[in-house]
């Protein structure tokens, strides 16, 4: 049976020069510390590859996580780009979210993903049956080649908040609008266990155990 462990990560805190999300923004000093702490936590997980979206904040997070985790296999993929999977029919979302859907659709932008078509492709690319092929296309046969027989492929996917929410929504077979309200913090850890022909297991969501209180940001609800 093919097994994959996906460590799905929202990028670390960016250093925006204004209130707008600048695509060219790299990490803040706190963001760099967050990424280093996450990589240190993953060091004993024997990560096979760290993959990231094309924006600078995702790339810098991935590079620092990989360095601290001792992983040399790092690659960029458009599957992990910033996406907002908005339903074309606003009535598919519950009433409390319809104003957000309408305003985000009207604002447009490259990240708008009507009906989540691009994110469906991302989920398929990193499914139990597709992940090894995706990694091979990005990095060749090197990542994970020395895994013990039967050991899962262990991947870190550095992406964006709504993408993390979509992966979780899909894993739980929840309604397609239900990524809304799933709000991971910067450099938090979400883990999915995938196997062929078996429903996915959500092993953890928005885990901040590697971050001290002063390193936490993008947090919706404070916690111990």
N, C-alpha and C positions, 0 to 999 in steps of 0.2 A: 504494500500500500504506500502510495506517495504521500509524504507529509511535508508541510511547510509551516514554519513559524514566522509570521509577519510582525515585526516591531514597527508600528506605524507612528510616525513622530510629526507633530507640528514643529515647524522651524523655530529656532530660538528667537529671542527678542530682537527686533530690528532697531537700528539707530536712525529713525526718520528725522529729517531736518524740519518737518512741518507736521500738521495733523493728517495730511494725505499719505496714503500708502505708496511710496515711491518705488517703482520696480527696481531701480538701481541701488536701493539702500542695502548696505551690508548689516552686520550685527552690531549691536551696542556692546559696551564693555560687559554689561550683565549678560547679554546674550551669548557672548563668547564663553563666559564662565558656566552658563547653563549647558551649552553644548559639550564642554569639557567634562562636566559632572555626569552627563548622560553617557558619554563614551566610557568613562571610568566604570559606571555601573554595568555596562554591557561587556566589559573586557573578559569576564569569565564565561560569557555566553557562546563563545566561539562563532562569532558572526562571519558568515560566508561572503557577504557583499553589502555595501551601503549604496543605495540608489537615491537620487534626488531629482527634484524638478529644476527647470532652467533659471528661475529667478535667483538673484545673488544671495538673498537671505537663506534660501534653501541650500544652495551650493556651499556657502560658508559653514552652515550648520553641519552638513554631511561631512565635510572635510575634517572638521574638528572632532566630530563624533568618531569617525573612522580612525583618526590618529590616536585618540585616547583609548579606543577599543582594540587597537592593534590589528586593524583590518586594512589591507592594502588595495582591495578591490572596490573601487568607487566609480560610479558612472552616472551620467545624466540621462533622464528620459522624460519625454513630453507627457507620458502617462501621469506623472506626478506634478504637473503644472497646477497653478491656482485655478480652481473651477468653482462656479456657483451653479449648482444643478437646479434650475428653476423650471417648474411645470409650465407648459404653454397654456394650460387651462388653470387659471388662478383658483377655481373652485375645488381643485384637487387638494388644496392645502386647507387646513382648519382656519376658521375665521380669524383667530388671533395673529396668524402669519400672513394673511392675504395682503395687507398693506405693504409689508416688507417685500413680498413677491412682486407686487405691481410696481413699486418704486425701483427695485433692483432691475427688473426687466426694462423699465423705461430708461434707466440710466445707461443700460447697455454695457459695452466693454468686452474686451477679448476673453475675460474669464467667464462670461455667461455661457452656460452649457444647457441649452434647451432640452428638457426632459431627461437630463443626465446621460445623454448618449455617449459622450466622451468618457465619463466616469464608469459607465458600464464596461467600456473597452478596457479601462484600467483595472477594474476588478477581475475581468477575464484574464488579463495579462499576468496577474499575480495570484491566480487560482492555484489549487493543488496540481491541476493538470497542466497549467500554463507557465508557472513561475520559472521552472528550470530552463525552459526554452527561451523565455524572455531574458533571463540572466545570461544565457549563452550568446544570444544575439548582441547583447550590450558589451559583454566582457570576454567572450570566448569560453573555452571549456575549463579555465583555471578555477573559478570560484566554486568551492564545495567539492572539488575533485577528490580531496583526501578525507572526506567524511567517513566515519565508520559505517558499515553496511546497515541500512535501516534507519540511520539517523536523519532527522528532518533537515531540510534546507532552511537555514536561518538568515533572513533578510531584514535589513533596516531600510524603511522607506521614509525619506524626509520630504514632507509635503506641506499642505496648508490646512487650516482648520476645517473648512467645509469638506475637503477631500477625506480627512480622517473620519468625519461624521458619516460620509457616504459608505466608506468601507465597513464601519460598525453597523449601519443600517442594513446593508446587504447581508452581513454575517448573521444578523438576527432575523432576517427575512421580514423586516418591519415594512410598513407602508413607505412608499417612495418619497413622501414629504418628510419623513421622520428624522432625516439628518439635521433638520432645524431643531435647535434646542440642545444638540450634542456639541458642546463647546469646549474643546481641549485647550489647555494652557500651553504657553510657550515651552518647548522642549519636554513636554510630558510624554509618557510612554503608554501606548495602547498596543496590546498583544492579541493576535488572532492565531488560533491553531487550526490549520486546514488539512483535510484528508479527502482522498478520492471518495465520492459517493456517500459522504457522511456530512451532516450539517456542521457548519463551523462552530468552534468554541471561542467565546470571548473570554480571554484569560485576565484581562484588565483593561480599564479605560481611564485615561487622563491621570495616570499614576505619577505623583510628584515626589516619591520617596527619596529620590536622589538629589533633590533640591532643598536647601535650607530655606527658611521663610524669607530671608532677604534676597534670595535668588529667584523667587517666584514672580511671574508676571503673566498678564493675560488670563488671570484666574477669575472665573465667574463667581465661585463660592469658596470662601476661605475654609480651610480644613486643617486639622492637626498635622 
